Amino acid sequence: MTTEQKPGHEWTDAERVDQYVARMDAREDAERRPFFEYMARLIGAEPDAGLSVLDIGSGHGPVATVVLDAYPNAHAIGLDISEAMMAVGRERMARFGDRFRYMVGDFGDGKLPPEAVEAGPFDVVVSSRAIHHLSAELMASLYADIHENLRPGGSFFNLDTASAETDAMRERYRAARRAEHPEDVRPASASNEPRHTDAFPHHRDATLIRHLEWLKAAGYAAYDCFYKKGDRALIGGFKAA
Ligand SMILES: C[S@@+](CC[C@H](N)C(=O)[O-])C[C@H]1O[C@@H](n2cnc3c(N)ncnc32)[C@H](O)[C@@H]1O
């Protein structure tokens, strides 16, 4: 099986990782900060809580970082398959000592890998820009499996693509983004280069309404979209206590 055949496995490519991390460092991590900080507040645990956290598709660790900084007694596992990503992350996450560790494991079948299940259940499961690699069916399956592996009262947050419902809305988001960051988005006429939703056609299935439907079907007692800008949304849910 080639790396292209399994969802997300293109991230084993070191050059792709370097470009991604450079882009996040240059600007996007700062843009994501309000989403992440709000997420940390929504966890709503006591400040000294010894939370057990799973970060799905952790990459260089930006999401786990926010939770570990907000909760000094929390421990996190970063689930990933990319050695190149984890090499960058090991350096950045070293300041957390044994509060953070990577786990090599694949969620590409729409399930947490057995080693992650064994390490659970978790108080908090977080993810950013990783679950979108899955088809709609597998995203829904993963949302249910995450629910299964949360402790009662636990929470799940995913900052990811929530596609526009219509092409007109998609173009409007794109135009707004182009105005804000002309370097990021190509004009609609330059369609020979893949854009995000063109590169991953299944993203079109992952609209906000469907994310919420999957959370509901998965059994979360409360769920919502907590923050949204264009087609990026922080969605998630809370397991019944
Ligand atoms: C775009 S990066 C996001 C990294 C980080 N969460 C962030 O928000 O910047 C996607 C990460 O998910 C990981 N990933 C993608 N598919 C995966 C899979 N099937 N199993 C485990 N990790 C996966 C990749 O290796 C990569 O590190």
The ligand as an SDF file (V2000), in Angstrom:
LIG
                    3D

 27 29  0  0  0  0  0  0  0  0999 V2000
   -2.2800   19.0560    9.1310 C   0  0  0  0  0  0  0  0  0  0  0  0
   -1.4590   18.1630   10.3930 S   0  0  0  0  0  0  0  0  0  0  0  0
   -2.1790   18.9010   11.8350 C   0  0  0  0  0  0  0  0  0  0  0  0
   -1.2280   18.9060   12.9820 C   0  0  0  0  0  0  0  0  0  0  0  0
   -1.7360   19.6490   14.2150 C   0  0  0  0  0  0  0  0  0  0  0  0
   -2.8600   18.9530   14.8200 N   0  0  0  0  0  0  0  0  0  0  0  0
   -2.1400   21.0750   13.8770 C   0  0  0  0  0  0  0  0  0  0  0  0
   -3.3070   21.4310   14.0830 O   0  0  0  0  0  0  0  0  0  0  0  0
   -1.2960   21.8290   13.3920 O   0  0  0  0  0  0  0  0  0  0  0  0
   -2.2920   16.5710   10.3630 C   0  0  0  0  0  0  0  0  0  0  0  0
   -1.6180   15.5780   11.3060 C   0  0  0  0  0  0  0  0  0  0  0  0
   -2.4640   14.4150   11.4140 O   0  0  0  0  0  0  0  0  0  0  0  0
   -1.6500   13.2650   11.2640 C   0  0  0  0  0  0  0  0  0  0  0  0
   -2.4930   12.2240   10.6690 N   0  0  0  0  0  0  0  0  0  0  0  0
   -3.1720   12.3030    9.5040 C   0  0  0  0  0  0  0  0  0  0  0  0
   -3.8100   11.1540    9.2530 N   0  0  0  0  0  0  0  0  0  0  0  0
   -3.5130   10.3200   10.2910 C   0  0  0  0  0  0  0  0  0  0  0  0
   -3.8970    8.9870   10.6020 C   0  0  0  0  0  0  0  0  0  0  0  0
   -4.6820    8.2870    9.7860 N   0  0  0  0  0  0  0  0  0  0  0  0
   -3.4580    8.4540   11.7620 N   0  0  0  0  0  0  0  0  0  0  0  0
   -2.6430    9.1630   12.6040 C   0  0  0  0  0  0  0  0  0  0  0  0
   -2.2480   10.4340   12.3450 N   0  0  0  0  0  0  0  0  0  0  0  0
   -2.6740   10.9990   11.2070 C   0  0  0  0  0  0  0  0  0  0  0  0
   -0.5430   13.6890   10.3330 C   0  0  0  0  0  0  0  0  0  0  0  0
    0.5850   12.8450   10.4190 O   0  0  0  0  0  0  0  0  0  0  0  0
   -0.2630   15.1010   10.7900 C   0  0  0  0  0  0  0  0  0  0  0  0
    0.6880   15.1590   11.8030 O   0  0  0  0  0  0  0  0  0  0  0  0
  1  2  1  0
  2  3  1  0
  2 10  1  0
  3  4  1  0
  4  5  1  0
  5  6  1  0
  5  7  1  0
  7  8  2  0
  7  9  1  0
 10 11  1  0
 11 12  1  0
 11 26  1  0
 12 13  1  0
 13 14  1  0
 13 24  1  0
 14 15  1  0
 14 23  1  0
 15 16  2  0
 16 17  1  0
 17 18  1  0
 17 23  2  0
 18 19  1  0
 18 20  2  0
 20 21  1  0
 21 22  2  0
 22 23  1  0
 24 25  1  0
 24 26  1  0
 26 27  1  0
M  CHG  2   2   1   9  -1
M  END
$$$$
